[in-house]
Amino acid sequence: MENVNIQLMKRSQIILFVISIVISGSIFVILKANQKTQSKTMKEEDKTVHLRTKKVKNAPQRISLVSYGQITPNMELNVAFQIQGELQKGQVTMKPGTNFKAGQVLYRVENKDAKFNFEVKKAVMSNMILGSLPDIELDFPTERNKWMTFINDLSPSNPKLPAIPATGTTKEEMFFMGRNFYPEFYALQQLESQMDKYVFIAPFNGTVIATFAEPSSIISPSMQVAKIAKTDDFEVKVPIAIKDLHNYRNESFAKFVNADNITVGTGKILRVSNVINQQTQSADVYYSIKAAEGKTIYSGLFVNVSIDQEDNTLKECVVLPRTAMQGGKVKVIEGNKIIEIKVNQVGSIPDSIYLTGLKDGEEVLMEQIGKIEKDVKYKGDSQ
């Protein structure tokens, strides 16, 4: 009886073991199948790429050429002296942003020693002529008064050197040449011209851009003391692409607008650089600028430069960002694939271009992508 029970138990264990194997195998097969399905689905999903696109809608556009530029002073000047000495304050406080007018003294250099040397030389000149007065009265009695007037004008109370008296005869001229009068006088003139170098007078209305030395500091010849700029005369430097340069040359008149699209001034071409920027393939065009009524222009301000072309008629075209075109072509999504279409650029503004050659409804990529995969599906997210 015991043997029968043992055999039944063993048989039951075997049946349970087989059943567990069958169930485990079924579960494994189901899980494997699901995994393959998910993997296949993921692979299919991975092969679909969404790109930023724009649906083409051609519309009449009035084409203008627009570029950007920066307002700069027509003249900038480095302030420096030809002499050495202690720097002193002028009529205005020289700090960045300070405005000044033409004719104002901006800086002085301490010149006491130069003044004393100048006055000493004037006194030597006076004594030279006084020592010659007896001979002048004897040989040139009619010329005495003019030389006395010259001596009086050499007084320390007169800061300027008087003009040399004209000689009446060759004999009189030779008389003063023999006494070394002319070399001494011209040396005195040279000292006087040196005195002008101790003062810097503003040559125009302007503003201080930067200062590099303060009053009471010691400066040396050619040392840069400050940088100033003219404020009532500006120009605009505009980089123009080579392909557009002839259009800008033909239309010399331009309008300047700020970031808010408000007209701040107008101007004309002053000059065109013959040097091409190798990186941007553009040439610098320089415009004059006159402020619009009620507007103020500032050095360093960025503006958009707009000109109307001669053929300023309406054109059917689409406006796209500059990044959409490369090499005269744009990329279009057609049937989940990307194809390239050749287009014509008929105008431009700083961030966008006007194109013809596209049909309404086509989905154009807004920017360039890398390699185009053949087994990838492309879908556009139109804006």
Short mmCIF file of the C-alpha atoms (twelve columns), coordinates in Angstrom:
data_MODEL
# 
_entry.id   MODEL 
# 
loop_
_atom_site.group_PDB 
_atom_site.id 
_atom_site.type_symbol 
_atom_site.label_atom_id 
_atom_site.label_alt_id 
_atom_site.label_comp_id 
_atom_site.label_asym_id 
_atom_site.label_seq_id 
_atom_site.Cartn_x 
_atom_site.Cartn_y 
_atom_site.Cartn_z 
_atom_site.pdbx_PDB_model_num 
ATOM 1   C CA . MET A 1   0.000  0.000   0.000   1 
ATOM 2   C CA . GLU A 2   2.844  2.293   0.874   1 
ATOM 3   C CA . ASN A 3   4.499  1.643   -2.469  1 
ATOM 4   C CA . VAL A 4   1.299  2.637   -4.274  1 
ATOM 5   C CA . ASN A 5   1.117  5.918   -2.357  1 
ATOM 6   C CA . ILE A 6   4.727  6.720   -3.077  1 
ATOM 7   C CA . GLN A 7   4.251  6.082   -6.781  1 
ATOM 8   C CA . LEU A 8   1.165  8.322   -6.840  1 
ATOM 9   C CA . MET A 9   3.077  11.142  -5.147  1 
ATOM 10  C CA . LYS A 10  5.953  10.865  -7.593  1 
ATOM 11  C CA . ARG A 11  3.524  10.863  -10.517 1 
ATOM 12  C CA . SER A 12  1.818  13.998  -9.138  1 
ATOM 13  C CA . GLN A 13  5.134  15.776  -8.730  1 
ATOM 14  C CA . ILE A 14  6.098  14.950  -12.312 1 
ATOM 15  C CA . ILE A 15  2.734  16.201  -13.627 1 
ATOM 16  C CA . LEU A 16  3.077  19.437  -11.611 1 
ATOM 17  C CA . PHE A 17  6.634  19.909  -12.860 1 
ATOM 18  C CA . VAL A 18  5.555  19.451  -16.508 1 
ATOM 19  C CA . ILE A 19  2.641  21.843  -16.041 1 
ATOM 20  C CA . SER A 20  4.934  24.487  -14.494 1 
ATOM 21  C CA . ILE A 21  7.359  24.108  -17.396 1 
ATOM 22  C CA . VAL A 22  4.543  24.519  -19.935 1 
ATOM 23  C CA . ILE A 23  3.187  27.598  -18.148 1 
ATOM 24  C CA . SER A 24  6.637  29.169  -17.813 1 
ATOM 25  C CA . GLY A 25  7.372  28.519  -21.475 1 
ATOM 26  C CA . SER A 26  4.073  30.077  -22.531 1 
ATOM 27  C CA . ILE A 27  4.739  33.171  -20.434 1 
ATOM 28  C CA . PHE A 28  8.259  33.449  -21.899 1 
ATOM 29  C CA . VAL A 29  6.935  33.176  -25.471 1 
ATOM 30  C CA . ILE A 30  4.272  35.835  -24.802 1 
ATOM 31  C CA . LEU A 31  6.771  38.206  -23.189 1 
ATOM 32  C CA . LYS A 32  9.244  37.706  -26.024 1 
ATOM 33  C CA . ALA A 33  6.550  38.406  -28.589 1 
ATOM 34  C CA . ASN A 34  5.521  41.583  -26.753 1 
ATOM 35  C CA . GLN A 35  9.133  42.663  -26.517 1 
ATOM 36  C CA . LYS A 36  9.613  42.255  -30.265 1 
ATOM 37  C CA . THR A 37  6.417  44.185  -30.923 1 
ATOM 38  C CA . GLN A 38  7.535  47.016  -28.622 1 
ATOM 39  C CA . SER A 39  11.020 47.025  -30.127 1 
ATOM 40  C CA . LYS A 40  9.550  47.152  -33.618 1 
ATOM 41  C CA . THR A 41  7.208  49.974  -32.576 1 
ATOM 42  C CA . MET A 42  10.084 51.898  -30.970 1 
ATOM 43  C CA . LYS A 43  12.215 51.470  -34.055 1 
ATOM 44  C CA . GLU A 44  9.399  52.742  -36.238 1 
ATOM 45  C CA . GLU A 45  8.891  55.681  -33.909 1 
ATOM 46  C CA . ASP A 46  12.622 56.414  -33.846 1 
ATOM 47  C CA . LYS A 47  12.603 56.729  -37.648 1 
ATOM 48  C CA . THR A 48  10.166 59.648  -37.603 1 
ATOM 49  C CA . VAL A 49  11.834 63.071  -37.177 1 
ATOM 50  C CA . HIS A 50  9.873  66.274  -36.570 1 
ATOM 51  C CA . LEU A 51  11.345 69.492  -37.983 1 
ATOM 52  C CA . ARG A 52  10.423 73.160  -37.689 1 
ATOM 53  C CA . THR A 53  8.867  74.267  -40.973 1 
ATOM 54  C CA . LYS A 54  6.833  77.061  -42.500 1 
ATOM 55  C CA . LYS A 55  4.045  76.647  -45.043 1 
ATOM 56  C CA . VAL A 56  4.625  78.820  -48.066 1 
ATOM 57  C CA . LYS A 57  2.100  81.583  -48.657 1 
ATOM 58  C CA . ASN A 58  3.187  83.854  -51.493 1 
ATOM 59  C CA . ALA A 59  1.971  87.423  -51.107 1 
ATOM 60  C CA . PRO A 60  2.649  90.797  -52.774 1 
ATOM 61  C CA . GLN A 61  5.666  92.452  -51.102 1 
ATOM 62  C CA . ARG A 62  7.233  95.874  -51.694 1 
ATOM 63  C CA . ILE A 63  10.904 95.041  -51.726 1 
ATOM 64  C CA . SER A 64  13.400 97.300  -49.947 1 
ATOM 65  C CA . LEU A 65  17.039 96.642  -49.248 1 
ATOM 66  C CA . VAL A 66  17.691 96.661  -45.518 1 
ATOM 67  C CA . SER A 67  20.959 96.217  -43.688 1 
ATOM 68  C CA . TYR A 68  22.278 97.149  -40.273 1 
ATOM 69  C CA . GLY A 69  24.894 99.686  -39.236 1 
ATOM 70  C CA . GLN A 70  26.355 101.570 -36.306 1 
ATOM 71  C CA . ILE A 71  26.563 105.320 -35.792 1 
ATOM 72  C CA . THR A 72  30.134 106.471 -35.190 1 
ATOM 73  C CA . PRO A 73  31.743 109.918 -34.790 1 
ATOM 74  C CA . ASN A 74  33.107 111.385 -37.988 1 
ATOM 75  C CA . MET A 75  36.213 112.357 -36.031 1 
ATOM 76  C CA . GLU A 76  37.923 110.908 -32.962 1 
ATOM 77  C CA . LEU A 77  41.078 112.450 -31.527 1 
ATOM 78  C CA . ASN A 78  43.722 111.317 -29.059 1 
ATOM 79  C CA . VAL A 79  44.744 114.167 -26.748 1 
ATOM 80  C CA . ALA A 80  48.516 114.334 -26.218 1 
ATOM 81  C CA . PHE A 81  51.216 116.969 -25.659 1 
ATOM 82  C CA . GLN A 82  54.604 117.487 -27.262 1 
ATOM 83  C CA . ILE A 83  56.182 118.536 -23.978 1 
ATOM 84  C CA . GLN A 84  56.756 117.112 -20.497 1 
ATOM 85  C CA . GLY A 85  55.367 118.530 -17.278 1 
ATOM 86  C CA . GLU A 86  52.623 118.526 -14.671 1 
ATOM 87  C CA . LEU A 87  49.127 118.148 -16.132 1 
ATOM 88  C CA . GLN A 88  46.617 120.790 -15.015 1 
ATOM 89  C CA . LYS A 89  42.845 121.151 -15.286 1 
ATOM 90  C CA . GLY A 90  41.378 123.274 -18.071 1 
ATOM 91  C CA . GLN A 91  37.989 124.982 -18.316 1 
ATOM 92  C CA . VAL A 92  36.029 121.718 -18.098 1 
ATOM 93  C CA . THR A 93  36.326 118.634 -15.909 1 
ATOM 94  C CA . MET A 94  37.598 115.921 -18.211 1 
ATOM 95  C CA . LYS A 95  35.632 112.778 -17.392 1 
ATOM 96  C CA . PRO A 96  34.051 110.214 -19.774 1 
ATOM 97  C CA . GLY A 97  30.756 111.644 -20.985 1 
ATOM 98  C CA . THR A 98  31.694 115.301 -20.405 1 
ATOM 99  C CA . ASN A 99  30.634 117.573 -23.260 1 
ATOM 100 C CA . PHE A 100 32.683 120.568 -24.372 1 
ATOM 101 C CA . LYS A 101 32.595 123.274 -27.023 1 
ATOM 102 C CA . ALA A 102 35.119 124.296 -29.653 1 
ATOM 103 C CA . GLY A 103 37.626 126.820 -28.282 1 
ATOM 104 C CA . GLN A 104 37.456 125.703 -24.648 1 
ATOM 105 C CA . VAL A 105 40.711 124.866 -22.877 1 
ATOM 106 C CA . LEU A 106 40.617 121.173 -22.032 1 
ATOM 107 C CA . TYR A 107 44.063 120.803 -20.420 1 
ATOM 108 C CA . ARG A 108 47.094 122.849 -19.456 1 
ATOM 109 C CA . VAL A 109 50.630 121.804 -18.595 1 
ATOM 110 C CA . GLU A 110 52.548 123.690 -15.877 1 
ATOM 111 C CA . ASN A 111 54.737 126.183 -17.773 1 
ATOM 112 C CA . LYS A 112 56.382 128.462 -15.186 1 
ATOM 113 C CA . ASP A 113 59.919 127.546 -16.255 1 
ATOM 114 C CA . ALA A 114 59.074 128.076 -19.921 1 
ATOM 115 C CA . LYS A 115 57.491 131.471 -19.110 1 
ATOM 116 C CA . PHE A 116 60.521 132.604 -17.132 1 
ATOM 117 C CA . ASN A 117 62.847 131.515 -19.935 1 
ATOM 118 C CA . PHE A 118 60.720 133.430 -22.454 1 
ATOM 119 C CA . GLU A 119 60.762 136.624 -20.369 1 
ATOM 120 C CA . VAL A 120 64.534 136.356 -19.853 1 
ATOM 121 C CA . LYS A 121 65.065 136.143 -23.594 1 
ATOM 122 C CA . LYS A 122 62.799 139.165 -24.121 1 
ATOM 123 C CA . ALA A 123 64.863 141.153 -21.586 1 
ATOM 124 C CA . VAL A 124 68.088 140.145 -23.379 1 
ATOM 125 C CA . MET A 125 66.573 141.367 -26.653 1 
ATOM 126 C CA . SER A 126 65.573 144.705 -25.054 1 
ATOM 127 C CA . ASN A 127 69.093 145.230 -23.672 1 
ATOM 128 C CA . MET A 128 70.601 144.454 -27.071 1 
ATOM 129 C CA . ILE A 129 68.537 147.182 -28.752 1 
ATOM 130 C CA . LEU A 130 69.086 149.669 -25.877 1 
ATOM 131 C CA . GLY A 131 72.830 149.163 -26.236 1 
ATOM 132 C CA . SER A 132 72.511 149.949 -29.938 1 
ATOM 133 C CA . LEU A 133 70.418 153.132 -29.514 1 
ATOM 134 C CA . PRO A 134 73.377 155.579 -29.607 1 
ATOM 135 C CA . ASP A 135 74.464 154.143 -32.972 1 
ATOM 136 C CA . ILE A 136 70.862 154.141 -34.224 1 
ATOM 137 C CA . GLU A 137 70.446 157.831 -33.286 1 
ATOM 138 C CA . LEU A 138 73.712 158.626 -35.038 1 
ATOM 139 C CA . ASP A 139 73.312 156.583 -38.219 1 
ATOM 140 C CA . PHE A 140 69.489 156.268 -38.489 1 
ATOM 141 C CA . PRO A 141 67.947 159.149 -36.530 1 
ATOM 142 C CA . THR A 142 64.572 158.842 -38.255 1 
ATOM 143 C CA . GLU A 143 64.230 155.165 -37.203 1 
ATOM 144 C CA . ARG A 144 64.725 155.666 -33.464 1 
ATOM 145 C CA . ASN A 145 61.019 155.838 -32.545 1 
ATOM 146 C CA . LYS A 146 60.047 152.512 -34.096 1 
ATOM 147 C CA . TRP A 147 62.805 150.741 -32.172 1 
ATOM 148 C CA . MET A 148 61.747 152.403 -28.938 1 
ATOM 149 C CA . THR A 149 58.199 151.218 -29.563 1 
ATOM 150 C CA . PHE A 150 59.553 147.709 -30.150 1 
ATOM 151 C CA . ILE A 151 61.411 147.820 -26.806 1 
ATOM 152 C CA . ASN A 152 58.229 148.916 -25.004 1 
ATOM 153 C CA . ASP A 153 56.281 146.034 -26.592 1 
ATOM 154 C CA . LEU A 154 58.835 143.591 -25.190 1 
ATOM 155 C CA . SER A 155 57.614 144.456 -21.692 1 
ATOM 156 C CA . PRO A 156 56.660 141.507 -19.409 1 
ATOM 157 C CA . SER A 157 53.131 142.951 -19.280 1 
ATOM 158 C CA . ASN A 158 52.752 142.041 -22.962 1 
ATOM 159 C CA . PRO A 159 52.529 138.218 -23.219 1 
ATOM 160 C CA . LYS A 160 52.863 138.249 -27.015 1 
ATOM 161 C CA . LEU A 161 56.057 138.882 -28.954 1 
ATOM 162 C CA . PRO A 162 55.722 142.019 -31.146 1 
ATOM 163 C CA . ALA A 163 56.421 141.894 -34.858 1 
ATOM 164 C CA . ILE A 164 59.970 142.725 -35.923 1 
ATOM 165 C CA . PRO A 165 60.225 146.318 -37.244 1 
ATOM 166 C CA . ALA A 166 60.785 146.691 -40.970 1 
ATOM 167 C CA . THR A 167 64.152 148.181 -41.908 1 
ATOM 168 C CA . GLY A 168 64.147 151.297 -44.090 1 
ATOM 169 C CA . THR A 169 67.439 150.686 -45.858 1 
ATOM 170 C CA . THR A 170 69.883 147.909 -46.606 1 
ATOM 171 C CA . LYS A 171 72.429 149.693 -44.390 1 
ATOM 172 C CA . GLU A 172 70.039 149.518 -41.433 1 
ATOM 173 C CA . GLU A 173 69.360 145.845 -42.092 1 
ATOM 174 C CA . MET A 174 73.079 145.079 -42.244 1 
ATOM 175 C CA . PHE A 175 73.565 147.022 -39.005 1 
ATOM 176 C CA . PHE A 176 71.216 144.730 -37.090 1 
ATOM 177 C CA . MET A 177 72.488 141.614 -38.795 1 
ATOM 178 C CA . GLY A 178 75.980 142.480 -37.600 1 
ATOM 179 C CA . ARG A 179 74.722 142.631 -34.016 1 
ATOM 180 C CA . ASN A 180 73.130 139.129 -34.295 1 
ATOM 181 C CA . PHE A 181 69.668 140.644 -33.843 1 
ATOM 182 C CA . TYR A 182 67.751 138.403 -36.273 1 
ATOM 183 C CA . PRO A 183 68.947 135.009 -34.950 1 
ATOM 184 C CA . GLU A 184 68.073 136.148 -31.417 1 
ATOM 185 C CA . PHE A 185 64.629 137.311 -32.504 1 
ATOM 186 C CA . TYR A 186 63.807 134.042 -34.321 1 
ATOM 187 C CA . ALA A 187 64.989 132.041 -31.296 1 
ATOM 188 C CA . LEU A 188 62.552 134.122 -29.230 1 
ATOM 189 C CA . GLN A 189 59.757 133.328 -31.729 1 
ATOM 190 C CA . GLN A 190 60.539 129.642 -31.348 1 
ATOM 191 C CA . LEU A 191 60.172 129.913 -27.573 1 
ATOM 192 C CA . GLU A 192 56.842 131.668 -28.042 1 
ATOM 193 C CA . SER A 193 55.544 128.881 -30.286 1 
ATOM 194 C CA . GLN A 194 56.620 126.383 -27.619 1 
ATOM 195 C CA . MET A 195 54.391 128.209 -25.131 1 
ATOM 196 C CA . ASP A 196 51.320 127.281 -27.237 1 
ATOM 197 C CA . LYS A 197 52.139 123.605 -26.693 1 
ATOM 198 C CA . TYR A 198 51.374 123.894 -22.971 1 
ATOM 199 C CA . VAL A 199 47.647 124.351 -23.669 1 
ATOM 200 C CA . PHE A 200 45.201 122.021 -25.436 1 
ATOM 201 C CA . ILE A 201 42.209 123.844 -26.921 1 
ATOM 202 C CA . ALA A 202 39.169 121.890 -28.150 1 
ATOM 203 C CA . PRO A 203 39.168 121.897 -31.980 1 
ATOM 204 C CA . PHE A 204 35.436 121.030 -32.199 1 
ATOM 205 C CA . ASN A 205 32.246 120.488 -30.213 1 
ATOM 206 C CA . GLY A 206 32.537 117.059 -28.703 1 
ATOM 207 C CA . THR A 207 32.468 114.655 -25.793 1 
ATOM 208 C CA . VAL A 208 35.081 112.836 -23.756 1 
ATOM 209 C CA . ILE A 209 35.278 109.124 -24.565 1 
ATOM 210 C CA . ALA A 210 38.046 108.173 -22.117 1 
ATOM 211 C CA . THR A 211 40.755 109.716 -19.929 1 
ATOM 212 C CA . PHE A 212 44.159 108.192 -19.191 1 
ATOM 213 C CA . ALA A 213 45.737 110.784 -16.875 1 
ATOM 214 C CA . GLU A 214 44.486 113.010 -14.060 1 
ATOM 215 C CA . PRO A 215 45.467 116.604 -13.173 1 
ATOM 216 C CA . SER A 216 48.675 116.824 -11.059 1 
ATOM 217 C CA . SER A 217 50.150 113.773 -12.800 1 
ATOM 218 C CA . ILE A 218 53.400 114.104 -14.760 1 
ATOM 219 C CA . ILE A 219 53.057 113.501 -18.476 1 
ATOM 220 C CA . SER A 220 55.695 112.896 -21.103 1 
ATOM 221 C CA . PRO A 221 55.764 113.837 -24.804 1 
ATOM 222 C CA . SER A 222 53.272 111.883 -26.964 1 
ATOM 223 C CA . MET A 223 51.666 110.270 -23.905 1 
ATOM 224 C CA . GLN A 224 47.914 109.801 -24.480 1 
ATOM 225 C CA . VAL A 225 46.014 111.891 -21.953 1 
ATOM 226 C CA . ALA A 226 42.424 111.481 -23.207 1 
ATOM 227 C CA . LYS A 227 40.283 110.474 -26.175 1 
ATOM 228 C CA . ILE A 228 37.605 112.811 -27.513 1 
ATOM 229 C CA . ALA A 229 35.013 112.597 -30.296 1 
ATOM 230 C CA . LYS A 230 33.130 115.097 -32.393 1 
ATOM 231 C CA . THR A 231 29.428 115.103 -31.519 1 
ATOM 232 C CA . ASP A 232 27.781 117.254 -34.169 1 
ATOM 233 C CA . ASP A 233 29.018 115.243 -37.138 1 
ATOM 234 C CA . PHE A 234 28.340 111.497 -37.382 1 
ATOM 235 C CA . GLU A 235 28.534 108.767 -39.985 1 
ATOM 236 C CA . VAL A 236 27.092 105.256 -40.242 1 
ATOM 237 C CA . LYS A 237 29.260 102.261 -41.077 1 
ATOM 238 C CA . VAL A 238 27.206 99.630  -42.934 1 
ATOM 239 C CA . PRO A 239 28.546 96.207  -44.051 1 
ATOM 240 C CA . ILE A 240 26.956 95.355  -47.413 1 
ATOM 241 C CA . ALA A 241 27.071 91.952  -49.116 1 
ATOM 242 C CA . ILE A 242 28.948 92.022  -52.417 1 
ATOM 243 C CA . LYS A 243 25.887 90.875  -54.392 1 
ATOM 244 C CA . ASP A 244 23.874 93.852  -53.056 1 
ATOM 245 C CA . LEU A 245 26.620 96.468  -53.289 1 
ATOM 246 C CA . HIS A 246 25.654 97.776  -56.745 1 
ATOM 247 C CA . ASN A 247 22.069 98.346  -55.575 1 
ATOM 248 C CA . TYR A 248 23.260 100.468 -52.667 1 
ATOM 249 C CA . ARG A 249 25.598 102.406 -54.950 1 
ATOM 250 C CA . ASN A 250 22.728 103.175 -57.334 1 
ATOM 251 C CA . GLU A 251 20.528 104.450 -54.483 1 
ATOM 252 C CA . SER A 252 22.796 106.773 -52.527 1 
ATOM 253 C CA . PHE A 253 19.945 108.085 -50.321 1 
ATOM 254 C CA . ALA A 254 19.119 105.991 -47.245 1 
ATOM 255 C CA . LYS A 255 16.752 106.041 -44.273 1 
ATOM 256 C CA . PHE A 256 17.831 104.972 -40.784 1 
ATOM 257 C CA . VAL A 257 15.437 103.387 -38.266 1 
ATOM 258 C CA . ASN A 258 16.048 102.238 -34.699 1 
ATOM 259 C CA . ALA A 259 15.103 98.941  -33.026 1 
ATOM 260 C CA . ASP A 260 11.503 100.196 -32.628 1 
ATOM 261 C CA . ASN A 261 11.295 100.810 -36.409 1 
ATOM 262 C CA . ILE A 262 11.166 104.581 -35.831 1 
ATOM 263 C CA . THR A 263 13.002 106.765 -38.344 1 
ATOM 264 C CA . VAL A 264 15.859 108.564 -36.585 1 
ATOM 265 C CA . GLY A 265 17.619 110.098 -39.584 1 
ATOM 266 C CA . THR A 266 18.489 110.139 -43.264 1 
ATOM 267 C CA . GLY A 267 21.743 110.291 -45.162 1 
ATOM 268 C CA . LYS A 268 23.772 109.704 -48.307 1 
ATOM 269 C CA . ILE A 269 26.795 107.597 -49.228 1 
ATOM 270 C CA . LEU A 270 30.088 109.251 -48.330 1 
ATOM 271 C CA . ARG A 271 32.487 106.539 -49.446 1 
ATOM 272 C CA . VAL A 272 32.737 102.798 -50.132 1 
ATOM 273 C CA . SER A 273 35.632 100.696 -48.905 1 
ATOM 274 C CA . ASN A 274 37.597 98.732  -51.495 1 
ATOM 275 C CA . VAL A 275 38.591 96.150  -48.862 1 
ATOM 276 C CA . ILE A 276 36.395 93.040  -48.585 1 
ATOM 277 C CA . ASN A 277 35.817 91.284  -45.266 1 
ATOM 278 C CA . GLN A 278 36.940 87.736  -46.073 1 
ATOM 279 C CA . GLN A 279 34.725 86.111  -43.433 1 
ATOM 280 C CA . THR A 280 31.443 87.855  -44.300 1 
ATOM 281 C CA . GLN A 281 32.234 88.697  -47.952 1 
ATOM 282 C CA . SER A 282 30.950 92.227  -47.427 1 
ATOM 283 C CA . ALA A 283 32.288 95.731  -47.979 1 
ATOM 284 C CA . ASP A 284 31.874 98.660  -45.591 1 
ATOM 285 C CA . VAL A 285 29.759 101.534 -46.917 1 
ATOM 286 C CA . TYR A 286 29.875 104.829 -45.012 1 
ATOM 287 C CA . TYR A 287 26.820 107.107 -44.892 1 
ATOM 288 C CA . SER A 288 26.350 110.592 -43.587 1 
ATOM 289 C CA . ILE A 289 23.438 110.920 -41.162 1 
ATOM 290 C CA . LYS A 290 21.205 113.860 -40.359 1 
ATOM 291 C CA . ALA A 291 18.858 113.514 -37.400 1 
ATOM 292 C CA . ALA A 292 15.143 113.468 -38.180 1 
ATOM 293 C CA . GLU A 293 13.055 116.309 -36.758 1 
ATOM 294 C CA . GLY A 294 12.676 115.910 -33.005 1 
ATOM 295 C CA . LYS A 295 15.136 113.004 -32.860 1 
ATOM 296 C CA . THR A 296 18.589 112.750 -31.280 1 
ATOM 297 C CA . ILE A 297 21.292 110.440 -32.563 1 
ATOM 298 C CA . TYR A 298 23.987 108.959 -30.367 1 
ATOM 299 C CA . SER A 299 27.416 107.563 -31.059 1 
ATOM 300 C CA . GLY A 300 27.402 103.758 -30.948 1 
ATOM 301 C CA . LEU A 301 23.667 103.410 -31.701 1 
ATOM 302 C CA . PHE A 302 22.796 100.459 -33.977 1 
ATOM 303 C CA . VAL A 303 20.339 101.279 -36.752 1 
ATOM 304 C CA . ASN A 304 18.769 99.536  -39.722 1 
ATOM 305 C CA . VAL A 305 19.588 101.116 -43.065 1 
ATOM 306 C CA . SER A 306 16.785 100.965 -45.627 1 
ATOM 307 C CA . ILE A 307 16.823 101.972 -49.282 1 
ATOM 308 C CA . ASP A 308 14.126 101.633 -51.923 1 
ATOM 309 C CA . GLN A 309 15.201 99.976  -55.148 1 
ATOM 310 C CA . GLU A 310 14.597 101.618 -58.514 1 
ATOM 311 C CA . ASP A 311 12.135 98.856  -59.421 1 
ATOM 312 C CA . ASN A 312 10.062 99.336  -56.263 1 
ATOM 313 C CA . THR A 313 7.023  97.403  -57.522 1 
ATOM 314 C CA . LEU A 314 5.036  94.727  -55.681 1 
ATOM 315 C CA . LYS A 315 6.415  91.183  -56.106 1 
ATOM 316 C CA . GLU A 316 4.776  87.851  -55.306 1 
ATOM 317 C CA . CYS A 317 7.159  86.164  -52.895 1 
ATOM 318 C CA . VAL A 318 7.508  84.562  -49.487 1 
ATOM 319 C CA . VAL A 319 9.493  85.848  -46.505 1 
ATOM 320 C CA . LEU A 320 11.730 83.274  -44.791 1 
ATOM 321 C CA . PRO A 321 14.547 83.444  -42.250 1 
ATOM 322 C CA . ARG A 322 18.055 83.646  -43.686 1 
ATOM 323 C CA . THR A 323 18.832 80.232  -42.183 1 
ATOM 324 C CA . ALA A 324 16.314 78.587  -44.531 1 
ATOM 325 C CA . MET A 325 18.437 79.117  -47.647 1 
ATOM 326 C CA . GLN A 326 21.868 77.734  -48.409 1 
ATOM 327 C CA . GLY A 327 23.605 77.928  -51.742 1 
ATOM 328 C CA . GLY A 328 20.512 79.365  -53.453 1 
ATOM 329 C CA . LYS A 329 18.368 76.386  -52.374 1 
ATOM 330 C CA . VAL A 330 15.835 75.580  -49.650 1 
ATOM 331 C CA . LYS A 331 14.777 72.204  -48.258 1 
ATOM 332 C CA . VAL A 332 11.138 71.151  -48.542 1 
ATOM 333 C CA . ILE A 333 9.324  68.188  -46.930 1 
ATOM 334 C CA . GLU A 334 7.412  66.249  -49.573 1 
ATOM 335 C CA . GLY A 335 5.907  62.821  -48.854 1 
ATOM 336 C CA . ASN A 336 7.845  62.434  -45.596 1 
ATOM 337 C CA . LYS A 337 11.051 63.012  -47.534 1 
ATOM 338 C CA . ILE A 338 13.280 66.080  -47.882 1 
ATOM 339 C CA . ILE A 339 14.010 67.520  -51.287 1 
ATOM 340 C CA . GLU A 340 15.946 70.634  -52.309 1 
ATOM 341 C CA . ILE A 341 14.400 73.360  -54.467 1 
ATOM 342 C CA . LYS A 342 16.292 76.158  -56.195 1 
ATOM 343 C CA . VAL A 343 14.928 79.628  -55.358 1 
ATOM 344 C CA . ASN A 344 15.595 83.261  -56.290 1 
ATOM 345 C CA . GLN A 345 16.318 85.897  -53.675 1 
ATOM 346 C CA . VAL A 346 14.681 89.204  -54.629 1 
ATOM 347 C CA . GLY A 347 15.310 91.161  -51.419 1 
ATOM 348 C CA . SER A 348 16.456 91.003  -47.829 1 
ATOM 349 C CA . ILE A 349 16.165 92.550  -44.393 1 
ATOM 350 C CA . PRO A 350 18.586 91.928  -41.499 1 
ATOM 351 C CA . ASP A 351 17.089 88.579  -40.368 1 
ATOM 352 C CA . SER A 352 14.939 87.511  -43.333 1 
ATOM 353 C CA . ILE A 353 14.999 87.122  -47.110 1 
ATOM 354 C CA . TYR A 354 12.382 87.501  -49.877 1 
ATOM 355 C CA . LEU A 355 12.237 84.428  -52.140 1 
ATOM 356 C CA . THR A 356 10.441 83.428  -55.338 1 
ATOM 357 C CA . GLY A 357 10.230 79.960  -56.877 1 
ATOM 358 C CA . LEU A 358 8.141  78.240  -54.174 1 
ATOM 359 C CA . LYS A 359 4.519  77.104  -54.395 1 
ATOM 360 C CA . ASP A 360 1.813  77.855  -51.857 1 
ATOM 361 C CA . GLY A 361 1.438  75.089  -49.283 1 
ATOM 362 C CA . GLU A 362 4.966  73.718  -49.537 1 
ATOM 363 C CA . GLU A 363 6.599  73.056  -46.184 1 
ATOM 364 C CA . VAL A 364 10.012 74.705  -46.039 1 
ATOM 365 C CA . LEU A 365 12.575 73.899  -43.350 1 
ATOM 366 C CA . MET A 366 13.289 76.990  -41.242 1 
ATOM 367 C CA . GLU A 367 16.926 76.022  -40.683 1 
ATOM 368 C CA . GLN A 368 19.576 73.727  -42.088 1 
ATOM 369 C CA . ILE A 369 19.961 70.117  -40.883 1 
ATOM 370 C CA . GLY A 370 22.788 67.636  -41.111 1 
ATOM 371 C CA . LYS A 371 22.815 64.518  -43.246 1 
ATOM 372 C CA . ILE A 372 19.462 63.517  -44.763 1 
ATOM 373 C CA . GLU A 373 18.716 59.830  -43.989 1 
ATOM 374 C CA . LYS A 374 16.880 57.830  -46.636 1 
ATOM 375 C CA . ASP A 375 15.104 55.471  -44.188 1 
ATOM 376 C CA . VAL A 376 13.874 58.277  -41.927 1 
ATOM 377 C CA . LYS A 377 10.403 59.814  -42.148 1 
ATOM 378 C CA . TYR A 378 10.389 63.598  -41.851 1 
ATOM 379 C CA . LYS A 379 7.364  65.525  -40.611 1 
ATOM 380 C CA . GLY A 380 7.019  69.253  -40.408 1 
ATOM 381 C CA . ASP A 381 5.778  71.302  -37.477 1 
ATOM 382 C CA . SER A 382 4.453  74.292  -39.378 1 
ATOM 383 C CA . GLN A 383 4.513  77.778  -37.850 1 
# 
